[in-house]
Amino acid sequence: DTDEEDVPFTSTPSIDLVKTASAGPHAVGSVITYSFKVKNTGNVTLSNVTVSDPLPGLGTITPASVASLEPGAETTFTASYTVTQADVNNGKVHNTATAKGTPPTGDDVKDTDEEDVPFTAAPSIDLVKTASAGPHAVGSVITYSFKVKNTGNVTLSNVTVTDPLPGLGTITPASVASLEPGAETTFTATYTVTQSDVNNGKIHNTATTKGTPPSGPDVKDTDEEDVPFTSTPGIDLVKTASAGPHAVGSVITYSFKVKNTGNVTLSNVTVSDPLPGLGTITPASVASLEPGAET
């Protein structure tokens, strides 16, 4: 005689995934090693245990699979990833991995875990303004160069330079769409020297550059530049008398030709003459006399 007996078990297949990233800080070009710790948290053996991760650019996950994982046992998969500038611009690498295993009966069991690798954004910009070599004089054309460098760790967009100097030509280019960390670009503009500049002894002005990081307020930097002029004031007087011959009672007309022989404007130009009996010199004064001009 035979008799059979069944002792039933309730199958509770389960799996757990814990994803971790290697310690930072990380930057562009850093290699992050991801660890995917998979544990059989059920009461039946799981076969063909795998991990998948959709992160673009992630290296091959190894091992490709684990043939069998007993209840309570765990195994670790790994993969590497190289940080890109886009990751730093985004402020983090965020992605979700999935572990999967096949129980003796029933559907596969799965678990997911996400991991963030954060980056600290440090946007920064630097401006160096220079003027073409002199010496410069009235009518000279000065070429200004505005060298802009991204000194931060995130990409800057819409990079521009402004300069309030009256008479400055158009700054070109108008803007730069994108400037990567460590990269630099140069803007230029021209300016024609005026007599007022030479009279002032220099051209002084300040330019400003601005760029927009992926998040947060614009970053700015300023730089000033002086173009000096050497003041060499000079004046020349030629005095002549009207043609003779002259005799008692003759009227002599004296002419005093005054010329500005320097490089700066002269004001309150006058002529004096101690000759007794000389009539009034006219005009009494000339308010302003430009370089090269005469009166």
C-alpha positions in Angstrom: 0.0 0.0 0.0 1.3 3.5 -0.7 0.3 6.9 0.6 1.5 10.3 -0.3 1.6 13.5 1.6 2.2 17.1 0.5 3.7 19.6 2.8 3.0 22.9 1.1 5.2 26.1 1.1 4.1 29.6 0.2 6.5 31.0 -2.4 7.3 34.7 -1.7 10.0 35.6 -4.2 11.5 39.1 -3.7 14.6 41.0 -4.7 16.2 44.2 -3.4 18.6 46.6 -5.2 20.8 49.2 -3.6 22.7 51.4 -6.1 25.6 53.6 -4.9 28.2 55.8 -6.6 31.9 56.2 -5.7 32.7 59.1 -3.5 33.3 62.5 -5.0 33.8 65.3 -5.5 33.4 64.7 -9.2 34.1 67.0 -12.1 34.1 66.9 -15.9 36.2 63.8 -16.9 35.9 62.1 -13.5 35.1 58.4 -13.6 32.2 57.4 -11.3 32.0 53.7 -10.4 28.5 52.5 -9.7 27.9 49.5 -7.5 24.6 47.6 -7.7 24.1 45.4 -4.7 21.4 42.9 -5.3 19.9 40.7 -2.5 17.5 37.9 -2.6 15.0 38.9 0.0 12.5 36.2 -0.7 12.3 32.5 0.2 13.0 30.9 -3.1 16.1 30.7 -5.3 16.3 33.3 -8.1 17.9 32.5 -11.4 19.2 34.7 -14.2 19.6 37.7 -11.9 20.5 40.8 -13.9 20.8 44.6 -13.5 19.9 47.2 -16.2 20.5 50.9 -16.2 19.4 53.3 -19.0 22.0 56.0 -18.2 23.5 57.1 -21.6 27.2 56.6 -21.7 27.3 54.1 -18.8 29.9 51.4 -19.3 29.0 47.7 -19.5 27.5 46.3 -16.3 29.4 43.3 -15.0 28.8 40.6 -14.6 26.2 40.3 -17.3 24.1 38.1 -15.0 24.2 35.8 -12.0 22.9 32.3 -12.7 21.5 31.6 -9.3 21.0 33.6 -6.1 19.8 31.8 -2.9 17.5 33.4 -0.4 19.4 35.8 1.8 22.4 35.9 -0.5 23.6 39.0 -2.2 25.8 39.9 -5.2 27.3 43.1 -6.6 27.3 44.3 -10.1 29.5 47.3 -11.2 29.7 49.8 -14.1 31.6 53.0 -14.7 30.6 56.4 -16.1 32.7 59.4 -17.2 31.2 62.8 -16.1 30.4 65.2 -19.0 30.0 69.0 -19.1 26.3 68.5 -19.6 26.1 66.7 -16.2 27.8 69.5 -14.4 25.6 72.0 -16.2 22.5 70.0 -15.0 23.8 70.0 -11.5 23.7 66.2 -11.1 23.8 62.8 -12.7 20.4 61.2 -12.0 19.3 57.8 -13.1 17.5 54.7 -12.0 18.7 51.1 -12.2 16.5 47.9 -12.2 17.4 44.5 -10.8 15.5 41.4 -12.0 15.4 37.7 -11.1 13.4 34.7 -12.1 11.8 32.5 -9.3 11.1 28.8 -9.8 7.5 29.6 -10.7 5.6 32.8 -11.5 6.7 36.1 -12.9 10.1 37.7 -12.6 10.6 39.9 -9.5 12.1 43.3 -9.9 13.3 46.3 -7.8 14.6 49.7 -8.7 16.9 52.2 -7.0 17.9 55.7 -8.1 21.1 57.5 -7.4 22.0 61.2 -7.7 25.6 62.4 -8.0 25.5 66.1 -7.3 27.7 68.9 -8.6 28.2 72.3 -7.0 27.9 75.0 -9.7 30.5 77.7 -9.5 29.9 80.1 -12.4 32.5 82.7 -13.0 33.7 85.1 -15.8 36.8 87.2 -16.3 37.3 90.3 -18.5 40.6 91.8 -19.6 40.3 95.0 -21.6 43.4 96.3 -23.6 44.0 99.1 -26.1 46.2 99.0 -29.1 49.7 100.4 -28.7 50.3 104.1 -29.0 51.4 106.8 -29.0 48.0 108.1 -29.9 47.0 111.6 -31.0 43.9 113.4 -32.2 42.4 111.4 -35.0 44.2 108.2 -34.1 42.0 105.0 -34.1 42.3 102.9 -31.0 41.3 99.3 -31.2 40.1 97.9 -27.9 40.2 94.1 -27.3 37.9 92.6 -24.7 39.2 89.1 -23.8 36.5 87.1 -21.9 37.2 83.8 -20.2 34.9 81.3 -18.5 36.6 80.8 -15.2 33.8 78.7 -13.7 32.8 75.1 -14.0 29.5 75.4 -15.9 28.8 76.5 -19.5 27.8 80.2 -19.9 25.3 81.3 -22.6 24.7 84.7 -24.2 28.1 86.1 -23.3 28.2 89.9 -24.0 30.4 92.9 -23.5 29.2 96.5 -22.9 31.2 99.7 -22.7 29.7 103.1 -22.1 32.5 105.1 -23.7 30.8 107.8 -25.9 31.9 107.5 -29.5 33.0 103.9 -29.2 32.2 101.8 -32.3 30.0 98.7 -32.3 31.4 95.9 -30.2 31.7 92.7 -32.3 30.6 90.1 -32.1 27.3 91.2 -30.4 27.3 88.1 -28.3 28.7 84.6 -28.0 26.0 81.9 -27.7 28.0 79.5 -25.5 31.3 79.5 -23.7 32.6 76.3 -22.1 34.6 76.3 -18.8 38.2 77.3 -19.5 37.4 78.7 -22.9 37.9 82.3 -23.9 36.8 84.6 -26.7 37.7 88.1 -27.8 35.4 91.0 -28.6 36.7 94.2 -30.3 35.7 97.8 -30.9 37.4 100.9 -32.3 37.5 104.5 -31.0 38.8 107.7 -32.7 40.7 110.0 -30.4 39.3 113.5 -29.9 40.9 116.8 -28.9 38.9 116.6 -25.7 40.6 113.3 -24.9 44.1 114.8 -25.3 43.1 117.8 -23.2 41.9 115.5 -20.5 45.3 113.7 -20.5 43.8 110.2 -21.0 40.8 108.1 -22.1 39.4 106.3 -19.1 36.5 103.9 -19.2 35.3 100.6 -17.8 33.8 97.7 -19.8 31.5 94.9 -18.4 31.1 91.3 -19.5 28.1 89.2 -18.7 27.2 85.5 -19.1 24.2 83.4 -18.1 24.9 80.1 -16.3 22.5 77.1 -16.5 20.8 78.2 -13.3 21.0 81.3 -11.1 21.7 84.9 -11.8 24.1 86.2 -14.5 27.8 86.4 -13.7 29.6 89.6 -14.5 33.1 91.1 -14.4 34.5 94.6 -15.2 37.9 95.9 -16.3 39.0 99.4 -16.9 41.6 100.8 -19.3 43.5 104.1 -19.5 45.0 105.4 -22.7 47.3 108.2 -21.6 48.4 111.3 -23.6 51.5 113.4 -23.0 50.5 117.1 -22.8 52.9 119.3 -24.7 51.4 122.8 -24.7 53.1 125.4 -26.9 52.4 128.9 -28.3 54.1 131.0 -30.9 53.9 134.8 -31.5 54.9 136.7 -34.7 54.7 140.5 -34.4 54.8 142.6 -37.5 54.3 146.3 -38.2 52.6 147.9 -41.1 54.8 148.9 -44.0 56.6 152.3 -43.9 58.2 154.6 -44.4 56.8 156.2 -41.2 57.2 159.7 -39.9 56.0 161.8 -37.0 52.2 161.4 -36.9 52.2 158.2 -38.9 50.0 155.4 -37.5 51.7 152.1 -37.3 49.4 149.0 -37.2 50.9 146.2 -35.3 49.7 142.6 -36.0 50.3 139.9 -33.4 49.8 136.5 -35.0 49.4 133.9 -32.3 49.5 130.2 -33.1 48.9 127.2 -30.8 51.9 125.0 -31.5 51.2 122.4 -28.9 48.8 119.4 -28.7 46.3 120.7 -26.2 43.7 123.4 -26.4 44.7 126.8 -25.0 42.2 129.1 -23.3 42.2 132.8 -22.4 44.8 133.6 -25.1 46.1 137.2 -24.7 48.8 139.5 -26.0 50.4 142.3 -24.0 52.9 144.9 -25.2 54.5 147.5 -22.8 55.1 150.1 -25.6 54.1 153.5 -24.2 51.3 155.1 -26.3 50.3 151.8 -27.9 46.6 151.7 -28.5 44.3 148.9 -27.1 45.2 145.5 -28.3 42.1 143.9 -29.8 40.6 141.5 -29.2 41.3 141.6 -25.4 41.5 137.8 -25.4 40.5 134.7 -27.3 38.6 132.2 -25.3 39.9 129.1 -26.9 42.6 128.2 -29.5 42.8 124.6 -30.8 46.2 123.0 -31.6 47.4 124.2 -35.0 45.0 127.1 -35.0 46.1 130.8 -35.1 44.5 134.1 -34.5 
